[in-house]
Amino acid sequence: MAVNLRAPGPGRSSGTRRATRAGWASAAAVALLAASACGGPSGSDVPDDAVHSAATASPGGSGEASAESEAEVTIPRVAVTAGVLQASGLGFDLSSDARSEDLTALREDPADALEDVVVAPSACQDPLTQLNWSPTLLAGSVEDAALSQFTAEGVSAIGTVEVAKNDDPGQLQSHYEVVQRLLTECSSVTLNVTKPGEDGAVTPANGPLTFRTVETGYDVDSALFWSRFPNDEDLKQQSLVLIREAGDYVAMVSFIGPENIQDTEFRQMAESVLEVTVLELEAQQEG
């Protein structure tokens, strides 16, 4: 199964500029929905979908992706490397880098995330589709973006750190507005899907998909937690997504897995990785 490349946040509620984004977040609709047809993640696997699947095999620390990427040193790559090193220090020491062709794939129009999925209420179908998004889309070229994933042996969750130059502020604002609509009008929806049954047959299934904001100890521009099918062992999935802008760049850190992503440990790790990534971004731009 290919590695997820995009994952998926409303921020804190103080009176600052960041507080105006209290209901904004990134959440990948394909990650939420496409995996429904084939079941949720197992072990360290994650959904094989258009949003999360462009890179190499699951993170294994082999360095294959890095070896294949002849990449020059860029601000996004340096910042993402800092985030990955922080994750490694926290125990998530298996990582995989997205190659240029992987990032190019992320920038292409993905397949319909909601194909064969019925969303109720139907008015929420459009914003869910529009959440098929990555900061990579903001960059003028793939050279101005970088992404890596990280995990740990025996852990059924995968983290992603992504950095891109914000060459399209209008698109970023539009994305925030779409997610704000989800968090207000569509914070709880029902997904009607099919999943594999016995003898290769498919069986219908339906269950909740919910979105909520997350209080963070680190100042972020957006922070979102979503959960789907919490009572279905085959389809349950959760994700936490944090975003922060830093000068001319946007950084996003996320975790996705079948359960326990709501735990404080994952939030604190995501905050820590994001903070180190942003600090490196700021240092690189000052230099």
C-alpha positions in Angstrom: 0.0 0.0 0.0 1.4 3.4 -0.9 2.2 6.0 1.7 -0.3 8.7 2.4 1.0 12.1 1.3 -1.7 14.5 2.5 -3.7 14.7 5.5 -5.1 16.2 6.5 -7.4 22.8 11.9 -8.9 25.5 13.7 -6.7 27.5 16.0 -6.9 29.0 19.3 -9.5 31.6 20.4 -7.5 34.6 21.5 -7.9 38.1 20.0 -4.9 37.8 17.6 -4.8 37.4 13.8 -4.5 33.7 14.4 -7.6 33.7 16.4 -9.6 34.9 13.4 -8.9 31.4 12.0 -10.4 29.6 15.0 -12.7 27.6 12.7 -10.3 26.9 9.9 -8.4 23.8 9.1 -7.2 21.4 6.5 -8.8 18.0 6.2 -8.4 15.7 3.2 -11.7 14.5 2.0 -10.2 11.7 0.1 -8.5 10.4 3.2 -11.9 10.6 4.9 -13.9 8.9 2.2 -11.9 6.9 -0.3 -10.6 4.5 2.2 -14.2 3.7 3.2 -14.4 1.4 0.2 -11.4 -0.7 1.2 -11.4 -0.5 4.9 -9.3 1.6 7.4 -5.6 1.5 8.1 -4.0 -1.6 9.5 -0.8 -1.7 11.4 1.3 1.2 10.0 -0.7 1.3 6.7 -2.9 4.2 5.8 -5.5 4.7 3.0 -4.3 4.2 -0.5 -5.9 7.2 -2.1 -5.3 10.2 -4.4 -4.5 12.5 -1.6 -2.4 10.3 0.6 -0.7 7.9 -1.9 1.8 9.5 -4.1 5.1 8.6 -2.4 7.0 5.5 -1.8 6.1 2.4 0.2 5.3 2.9 3.9 8.0 4.8 5.9 10.8 2.5 6.7 13.9 4.6 7.2 15.5 3.0 4.1 16.3 6.4 2.6 15.1 5.2 -0.8 13.1 8.3 -1.5 15.8 10.6 -0.4 18.4 8.7 -2.5 16.2 9.0 -5.5 15.6 12.7 -5.1 18.5 14.6 -6.5 17.0 17.6 -4.8 18.8 20.8 -4.2 18.7 22.3 -0.8 15.7 24.5 -0.5 14.0 26.3 2.4 11.0 23.8 2.4 13.3 20.8 2.4 15.5 22.1 5.2 12.4 23.0 7.3 10.8 19.6 6.7 14.0 17.8 7.6 14.0 19.7 10.9 10.5 18.5 11.6 11.4 14.9 10.8 14.4 15.0 13.1 12.1 16.3 15.9 9.7 13.5 15.3 12.6 11.0 15.4 13.7 12.4 18.7 10.2 11.8 20.0 10.2 8.1 18.9 8.8 8.3 15.4 12.1 7.4 13.8 11.0 5.7 10.5 10.6 8.3 7.7 10.1 8.6 4.0 10.5 11.7 1.8 8.2 12.6 -1.1 10.0 12.9 -4.5 9.5 15.6 -7.1 7.2 13.3 -9.1 5.2 12.6 -5.9 4.7 16.3 -5.3 3.7 16.8 -8.9 1.1 14.1 -8.5 -0.3 15.9 -5.5 -0.7 19.0 -7.6 -2.8 17.3 -10.3 -6.5 17.1 -10.1 -7.4 14.0 -8.0 -10.1 11.5 -8.7 -13.6 12.1 -7.3 -13.2 11.7 -3.6 -16.9 11.1 -3.1 -17.4 8.6 -5.9 -19.9 5.9 -4.7 -20.2 7.7 -1.3 -23.5 9.3 -0.3 -23.2 12.2 2.2 -26.1 13.3 4.4 -27.0 16.1 4.4 -26.3 16.4 0.7 -25.4 20.1 1.1 -22.2 18.9 2.8 -21.0 17.0 -0.2 -19.4 20.0 -1.9 -17.3 21.2 1.0 -16.1 17.7 1.7 -15.0 17.4 -1.9 -13.2 20.7 -1.7 -11.2 19.6 1.3 -9.1 17.4 -1.0 -6.2 19.9 -0.6 -2.5 20.2 0.2 -0.3 23.2 0.9 1.7 21.9 -2.1 -1.0 23.5 -4.3 0.0 26.9 -3.1 3.6 26.7 -4.4 4.4 28.0 -7.9 6.4 24.8 -8.5 7.3 21.6 -6.8 10.7 23.0 -6.0 9.0 25.3 -3.6 7.4 22.5 -1.6 8.6 19.5 0.5 6.9 16.7 2.4 7.9 13.8 4.5 6.1 11.1 6.5 7.2 9.5 9.8 6.0 6.6 11.9 7.3 4.2 14.6 7.6 0.4 14.6 4.3 -1.1 15.9 2.4 2.2 15.9 -0.8 2.3 13.8 -0.5 6.0 13.0 1.5 8.0 10.4 2.6 11.6 10.7 3.2 14.0 7.9 5.1 17.3 7.8 4.7 19.5 4.7 6.0 22.9 3.8 5.2 25.0 0.7 5.8 28.5 -0.4 2.5 30.5 -0.3 2.4 31.8 -3.8 -1.4 31.8 -3.8 -2.8 33.5 -0.7 -6.2 33.6 -2.2 -6.4 29.9 -2.5 -5.3 29.4 1.1 -8.0 31.8 2.2 -10.6 30.0 0.2 -9.5 26.7 1.7 -9.9 28.1 5.2 -13.4 29.3 4.3 -14.4 25.9 3.0 -13.3 24.2 6.3 -15.0 26.9 8.3 -18.2 25.9 6.6 -17.6 22.2 7.5 -17.0 23.1 11.1 -20.2 25.1 11.4 -22.7 23.7 8.9 -21.4 20.2 8.5 -19.7 19.3 11.8 -21.5 16.0 11.9 -22.5 14.2 8.7 -23.4 10.6 7.8 -21.5 8.7 5.2 -23.1 5.9 3.3 -20.5 3.6 1.7 -19.8 0.1 0.7 -17.1 -2.2 2.2 -15.7 -5.6 1.3 -17.8 -8.5 2.6 -17.4 -12.3 2.5 -16.5 -14.0 -0.7 -15.5 -10.7 -2.4 -18.9 -9.2 -2.1 -19.5 -5.7 -0.9 -21.8 -4.7 1.8 -23.4 -1.3 2.6 -22.3 0.6 5.6 -23.1 4.0 7.1 -21.7 5.9 10.0 -20.8 9.3 11.3 -18.0 11.7 10.2 -17.5 14.5 12.7 -15.2 17.6 12.8 -14.2 19.6 15.8 -11.7 22.2 16.8 -8.7 21.5 18.9 -7.2 23.6 21.7 -3.4 23.8 21.3 -0.6 24.8 23.5 1.3 26.1 20.5 0.0 29.1 18.6 -1.3 27.8 15.3 -3.4 29.2 12.4 -5.6 26.1 12.2 -6.1 22.9 14.2 -8.7 20.3 13.3 -9.6 16.8 14.6 -11.9 14.6 12.6 -13.2 11.1 13.2 -15.2 8.7 11.1 -17.0 5.4 11.8 -15.7 5.1 15.4 -17.6 1.9 16.0 -16.6 0.0 12.8 -13.3 -1.9 13.1 -12.9 -1.9 9.3 -13.6 1.8 8.6 -12.8 3.7 11.7 -10.2 6.5 11.2 -9.1 9.7 12.9 -6.9 12.6 12.0 -5.3 15.6 13.6 -4.1 18.5 11.4 -2.2 21.6 12.5 -1.3 24.5 10.2 0.8 27.6 10.7 1.9 30.2 8.3 5.5 31.5 8.6 6.5 34.4 6.5 6.2 33.4 2.8 5.6 29.8 3.7 2.9 27.5 5.1 3.7 24.5 7.3 1.3 21.6 8.0 1.7 18.7 10.4 -0.8 15.9 10.7 -1.4 12.4 12.1 -3.8 9.8 10.7 -4.7 6.4 12.1 -7.5 4.1 13.2 -7.7 5.3 16.8 -6.0 7.2 19.7 -5.2 10.2 17.5 -7.3 12.3 19.9 -4.9 11.5 22.7 -2.9 14.3 24.2 0.4 12.6 23.2 -0.4 13.0 19.5 -1.4 16.6 19.9 1.7 17.5 21.8 3.9 15.7 19.3 2.2 17.4 16.3 2.7 20.8 18.1 6.4 20.0 18.8 7.1 19.0 15.2 5.3 22.0 13.8 7.0 24.4 16.1 10.5 23.1 15.1 9.5 23.2 11.5 8.3 26.8 11.8 11.4 27.9 13.7 13.6 26.6 10.9 11.4 28.3 8.3 11.8 31.6 10.2 15.5 31.1 10.6 16.0 30.3 6.9 14.0 33.4 5.8 16.0 35.7 8.1 19.2 34.4 6.7 
